[in-house]
Amino acid sequence: MESNNRRVVITGMGVISCVGKTVDTFWDSISGGKSGIGILECFDSTDFDVKIAGEIKDFNAEDYGISKKEVRRLDRYLQFALAASELATQDSKLQVTDENCERFGACVSSGIGGMSTFEAQHDILMHQGPSRVSPFFIPMMIANMSSGHVSLRHNLKGPNFCIITACATGCHSIGESFHIIKRGDADVMYAGGTEASITKSAYSGFANMHAISKAQGDPKTVSRPFDLNRNGFVMSEGCGVLILEELEHALARGAKIHAEIVGFGMTADANHITNPCPDGNGAARAMKMALRCSGLQPDDIGYLNAHGTSTPLGDLAETLAIKSIFADKVNDLHISSTKSIMGHALGAAGAIESVACIMAMKTGIIPPTINYETPDPECDLNYTPNIAVKKEIKYAMNNSFGFGGQNAVLIYKKYE
């Protein structure tokens, strides 16, 4: 088959999140609007103004075949990556052999990497001296090791790399893996994003730049994308891994196919290190590029999973971008931000939300944007407020935008 005609499908999915540690439990929470956000527990937040997060509770790496010895040598973000990749492998029933492993690769990336390891080892350096710093410090911390460990675990000897684009990391990793298969450089790619950065230093940095919400009250109501009273995102953690596979390869082994990936677009704002283009121009161009890649028209899209972080500038810019692309059809489009339910998992967000897009197409359920109480006159689209909607969806779009003005958009198709 000509390489530019190769179709790419998803045959495996794995999710570790604050709303579920399997795809089924994750989707039950997302489609039901059941928030996973609560009071911060992973460190002492006495001195912090903000004390909420989307933490993953009761995570045990040994449940996913990771030994106690390995756990001591793996940052939490790496444990998430191995756990989600194991779930995706089980789901796909993929068999990696010495004969096919050179055609199988991995791009499971992290926006920040091993932040908890960095903090712990820096503390050791300051208080115990350089001789006490762990020899595993660097491989536990650097962000590319999520792909490295996934390839080691599953014997993947094809393309292996990591993309770091802040909150667009997961989408970029899936999109580039899509193109790798499409052009014939691999038949299978493990792709996604992983993040475990709810730590004192990362939390302080986001809080002091006024990116995360300082709202008081019930933690489950703080993340409110597109609502007039939104005032920042809620930090969360997790991992999403998809197994992308060339269609004929998947059919030949009788694989279960969840969906097809048909479009990918990426652009730069070239505007500001953290703030989006005020008119959403960069995001709009990424959506336009994804549509062009897929050969679709805007009105073909039935569901859009918005980046929707619950920040005043970001949600407005994304709304303007959506309006510019969907024009007079924009009111027919169902949009939601699942970050209202699970918070913002940073570099993992786009991969986890890709699972939400795929499940929306498979089940015919559009998940809600919860905590949408006071409409913003400037954000006046159909954000699927508070309650899920039943609707058959053939195509779903997933938006992810990161610091540095880095934009990524994916389009998925229901496999029939």
CORTA-V735132 format. One record per residue. N is the residue number from 0. PSI is psi in degrees with one decimal (none if undefined). Layout:
# CORTA-V735132
N/PSI ; N/PSI
This chain:
# CORTA-V735132
0/137.2 ; 1/135.7 ; 2/-36.2 ; 3/-3.9 ; 4/1.0 ; 5/127.4 ; 6/148.0 ; 7/126.7 ; 8/164.7 ; 9/121.4 ; 10/-4.1 ; 11/145.3 ; 12/139.1 ; 13/136.5 ; 14/134.2 ; 15/116.9 ; 16/170.6 ; 17/-8.6 ; 18/6.9 ; 19/143.1 ; 20/17.5 ; 21/163.5 ; 22/-41.4 ; 23/-45.7 ; 24/-37.0 ; 25/-49.4 ; 26/-34.5 ; 27/-41.7 ; 28/-45.5 ; 29/-48.0 ; 30/-26.4 ; 31/0.0 ; 32/34.3 ; 33/106.4 ; 34/145.3 ; 35/14.9 ; 36/136.4 ; 37/-169.4 ; 38/136.7 ; 39/131.2 ; 40/-17.4 ; 41/-14.2 ; 42/164.8 ; 43/113.3 ; 44/20.6 ; 45/-42.1 ; 46/5.2 ; 47/141.4 ; 48/-31.7 ; 49/134.8 ; 50/33.8 ; 51/155.6 ; 52/166.5 ; 53/74.7 ; 54/147.4 ; 55/115.6 ; 56/151.2 ; 57/36.1 ; 58/125.9 ; 59/107.1 ; 60/-28.4 ; 61/-21.6 ; 62/-15.6 ; 63/22.9 ; 64/18.8 ; 65/121.1 ; 66/162.6 ; 67/-38.4 ; 68/-44.0 ; 69/-41.2 ; 70/-40.2 ; 71/-20.1 ; 72/10.7 ; 73/124.3 ; 74/159.5 ; 75/-37.8 ; 76/-31.4 ; 77/-36.8 ; 78/-41.7 ; 79/-43.6 ; 80/-44.5 ; 81/-38.6 ; 82/-48.4 ; 83/-36.6 ; 84/-33.6 ; 85/-42.4 ; 86/-40.9 ; 87/-38.8 ; 88/-44.9 ; 89/-41.1 ; 90/-40.9 ; 91/-21.0 ; 92/31.5 ; 93/134.7 ; 94/114.8 ; 95/125.9 ; 96/170.9 ; 97/-23.3 ; 98/-31.8 ; 99/-8.0 ; 100/-24.1 ; 101/-10.0 ; 102/5.3 ; 103/134.3 ; 104/-174.5 ; 105/137.6 ; 106/79.5 ; 107/109.2 ; 108/168.8 ; 109/139.4 ; 110/-29.3 ; 111/-36.8 ; 112/-151.0 ; 113/69.6 ; 114/-40.6 ; 115/-36.4 ; 116/-43.2 ; 117/-47.4 ; 118/-45.6 ; 119/-43.2 ; 120/-31.7 ; 121/-39.1 ; 122/-41.2 ; 123/-44.3 ; 124/-45.8 ; 125/-33.4 ; 126/-22.6 ; 127/-12.6 ; 128/164.2 ; 129/-28.7 ; 130/-16.0 ; 131/-5.6 ; 132/136.5 ; 133/138.5 ; 134/-13.9 ; 135/1.3 ; 136/-54.5 ; 137/-52.1 ; 138/-17.3 ; 139/-24.9 ; 140/-43.1 ; 141/143.2 ; 142/-21.4 ; 143/-10.9 ; 144/-13.6 ; 145/-45.3 ; 146/-39.8 ; 147/-46.8 ; 148/-35.9 ; 149/-40.7 ; 150/-39.6 ; 151/-44.1 ; 152/-39.3 ; 153/7.2 ; 154/48.3 ; 155/110.9 ; 156/10.9 ; 157/-150.8 ; 158/135.3 ; 159/115.2 ; 160/176.7 ; 161/140.2 ; 162/129.5 ; 163/103.1 ; 164/45.6 ; 165/-126.3 ; 166/-1.9 ; 167/2.7 ; 168/-50.7 ; 169/-44.7 ; 170/-43.5 ; 171/-40.2 ; 172/-41.5 ; 173/-43.2 ; 174/-43.9 ; 175/-34.3 ; 176/-38.1 ; 177/-47.4 ; 178/-33.6 ; 179/-44.4 ; 180/-42.2 ; 181/-37.6 ; 182/-0.8 ; 183/12.0 ; 184/-10.8 ; 185/161.2 ; 186/-25.4 ; 187/137.9 ; 188/130.0 ; 189/122.0 ; 190/144.5 ; 191/-158.8 ; 192/151.1 ; 193/143.2 ; 194/137.0 ; 195/72.3 ; 196/24.6 ; 197/79.4 ; 198/166.6 ; 199/-45.2 ; 200/-45.2 ; 201/-42.8 ; 202/-42.2 ; 203/-42.6 ; 204/-47.4 ; 205/-39.7 ; 206/-41.4 ; 207/-16.4 ; 208/5.8 ; 209/34.9 ; 210/-35.0 ; 211/152.3 ; 212/139.8 ; 213/19.6 ; 214/146.8 ; 215/175.0 ; 216/-158.2 ; 217/119.2 ; 218/-31.0 ; 219/-13.7 ; 220/1.6 ; 221/-42.5 ; 222/113.0 ; 223/69.2 ; 224/138.3 ; 225/-5.3 ; 226/147.8 ; 227/-32.6 ; 228/15.8 ; 229/145.8 ; 230/27.8 ; 231/162.5 ; 232/168.5 ; 233/124.8 ; 234/134.9 ; 235/-173.8 ; 236/168.8 ; 237/-169.2 ; 238/141.9 ; 239/130.4 ; 240/127.3 ; 241/143.2 ; 242/111.9 ; 243/138.2 ; 244/140.5 ; 245/135.2 ; 246/-50.2 ; 247/-35.5 ; 248/-43.0 ; 249/-43.7 ; 250/-37.1 ; 251/-29.7 ; 252/7.5 ; 253/33.7 ; 254/148.9 ; 255/130.2 ; 256/121.4 ; 257/-40.5 ; 258/172.6 ; 259/143.4 ; 260/126.2 ; 261/-13.2 ; 262/146.5 ; 263/133.8 ; 264/145.4 ; 265/138.4 ; 266/174.7 ; 267/142.4 ; 268/-39.3 ; 269/47.4 ; 270/-49.5 ; 271/153.9 ; 272/-28.7 ; 273/-32.0 ; 274/138.9 ; 275/166.8 ; 276/129.1 ; 277/-32.5 ; 278/4.4 ; 279/19.2 ; 280/-43.5 ; 281/-44.5 ; 282/-41.5 ; 283/-41.6 ; 284/-33.2 ; 285/-40.6 ; 286/-42.0 ; 287/-40.9 ; 288/-41.8 ; 289/-40.8 ; 290/-42.9 ; 291/-41.2 ; 292/-38.2 ; 293/-15.3 ; 294/19.1 ; 295/163.8 ; 296/156.2 ; 297/-38.7 ; 298/-0.9 ; 299/-23.7 ; 300/123.2 ; 301/-24.9 ; 302/137.6 ; 303/115.5 ; 304/106.1 ; 305/154.2 ; 306/-46.5 ; 307/68.4 ; 308/-14.2 ; 309/23.3 ; 310/145.9 ; 311/-47.7 ; 312/-42.6 ; 313/-45.8 ; 314/-36.8 ; 315/-45.5 ; 316/-40.5 ; 317/-39.4 ; 318/-45.6 ; 319/-37.6 ; 320/-44.8 ; 321/-43.4 ; 322/-39.7 ; 323/-30.6 ; 324/-43.4 ; 325/-14.2 ; 326/-126.0 ; 327/-5.6 ; 328/2.1 ; 329/-30.7 ; 330/-11.5 ; 331/-8.9 ; 332/130.7 ; 333/126.5 ; 334/147.4 ; 335/156.5 ; 336/110.2 ; 337/-7.5 ; 338/-18.5 ; 339/-24.4 ; 340/-41.0 ; 341/4.9 ; 342/-168.9 ; 343/111.7 ; 344/20.5 ; 345/-121.1 ; 346/-16.6 ; 347/-13.2 ; 348/-49.1 ; 349/-33.5 ; 350/-43.9 ; 351/-41.8 ; 352/-23.6 ; 353/-38.2 ; 354/-39.7 ; 355/-41.5 ; 356/-45.4 ; 357/-42.3 ; 358/-33.4 ; 359/-41.5 ; 360/-40.1 ; 361/-35.6 ; 362/-15.1 ; 363/30.4 ; 364/124.4 ; 365/118.1 ; 366/155.1 ; 367/163.7 ; 368/106.2 ; 369/168.9 ; 370/21.8 ; 371/97.4 ; 372/-38.9 ; 373/104.5 ; 374/140.5 ; 375/121.6 ; 376/-25.7 ; 377/-16.9 ; 378/87.2 ; 379/36.3 ; 380/-179.7 ; 381/94.7 ; 382/17.7 ; 383/63.8 ; 384/121.8 ; 385/-30.1 ; 386/134.3 ; 387/154.5 ; 388/137.0 ; 389/125.9 ; 390/133.5 ; 391/130.0 ; 392/127.7 ; 393/-35.7 ; 394/137.1 ; 395/140.6 ; 396/140.2 ; 397/118.7 ; 398/136.8 ; 399/131.0 ; 400/138.4 ; 401/161.7 ; 402/148.0 ; 403/0.6 ; 404/33.7 ; 405/118.2 ; 406/138.2 ; 407/137.2 ; 408/131.4 ; 409/149.5 ; 410/127.8 ; 411/149.7 ; 412/137.7 ; 413/129.4 ; 414/125.7 ; 415/none
